[in-house]
Amino acid sequence: MPYKETEAHGPNFTHPPPDLVKGSEEYEVESIENSRVHQGRLQYLVKWKGYPILDNTWEPQGHLKNMQKHINNFHK
């Protein structure tokens, strides 16, 4: 049976597709939520745009090369 939205179950959540940049999948960062040092490397907890909080991931700083604006906002 197809899913039907109800008050009890809420909306059917769909994930936005990634952008293709030079043949690689890229996802848009909504915000940086936290930071930590894990095994001697700086990581950031990333909230991905269009995805629920459960899909947040810890990403090494090197994976966030184009996200300096979000990193700066987090550290403020």
Long-range contacts (C-beta under 8 A, 24 or more apart in sequence): 13-52, 15-50, 15-51, 15-55, 16-49, 16-50, 16-51, 27-51, 29-64, 29-67, 29-70, 31-70, 31-73, 31-74, 32-67, 32-70, 32-71, 32-73, 32-74, 33-74, 35-74, 44-71, 44-74
